[in-house]
């Protein structure tokens, strides 16, 4: 019996010439559903792409969990013991010390402010993806070489200052030597042994890496650091590990995780996703209104046909199902068209980088599109569900037709 109802429903959707208005409204309804589905797929692909790319770039260059001083002071002493202790915690895949501070990079083209970060090359190679995949050079070169320590510059920083692999760069530190007339800025010479490119503009334009020992000399401090950086096996358990560390690292130190450090941008992306779904969801409501109008007009047009079906023994439930199936068919066809169009556009836009960005503003060179399979399921389900809801009123009206009255004057 359901085959009979589906047959009649599709037959009604394929209106004859004298019912061209209904046919046009049906096509508009299908296109409306398709447009809403396509727009939502593309919008969510952009949101997912931004979130994944930013998260991947950030976590490839920064720590999942950082142990810092609660109050800026002299630095973390006995840091080797701290590193060894936290490395053994459950869920922690690696730990490394770091010392960073603000410096001035002097190059032949211009001078730039930067953050100099001292790392342990062995430990950094184990957990920092960015430093193991340098654009040029090698991480091993940051140790003393021919009396000059090595340094790794971000690609944008190297370009801005005019530095190339193998050249000697001058580093000015405001934390220099104390003289009778005050603090004197000191100058240090480094050889560029590597250039990294994280894809994140702020890192590529403002960061430089060297060994901890060289950074301690530049910062004019003894054997101290100001951060212990941890990598965890599951990045989404970083808040739990940070909370556990806060109970064990002591009163002078505090642990913070990557979600907390990047909370503004992650919250903005979450809110943007919610607003996008709500806004583009209005397109589906317009499509539902078109379906409602098409089915109401069809019920008015098919009075005689409905009366004949009922007089031949068709039950009210079957009549309702005929018109409900029409709405579902519109929703399914529109969803299929929208999904194909949305995923195709997203793939092409990401593959050929159609939408370029100002990297200095957005930290990315182009808009990344990352459509996900799960999104297709719930988007199609919502579109078909909205289309089904729009059929309830006209389907109920169809069952209120009295066959005798409808056929009396035919």
Secondary structure, 3 states (H helix, E strand, C coil): CHHHHHHHHHHHHCCCHHHHHHHHHHHHHHHHHHHHHHHHHHHHHHHHHHHHHHHHHHHHHCCCEEEEECCCCCCECCHHHHHHHHHCCCCEEEEEEEEEEEEEEECCCCEEEEEEEEECHHHHHHHCHHHHCCCEECHHHHCCECCEEEEEEEHHHHHHHCCCCCCEEEEEEEEEEEECCEEEEEEEEEEEEEEECCCCHHHHHHEEEEEHHHHHHHHCCCCCECEEEEEECCHHHHHHHHHHHHCCCCCCEEEEEHHHHCHHHHHHHHHHHHHHHHHHHHHHHHHHHHHHHHHHHHHHHCHHHHHHHHHCCCCHHHHHHHHHHHHHHHHHHHHHHHHHHHHHHHHHHHHCCCCECCHHHHCCCECCCCCCHHHHHHHHHHHHHHHHHCCHHHHHHHCCCCHHHHHCCC
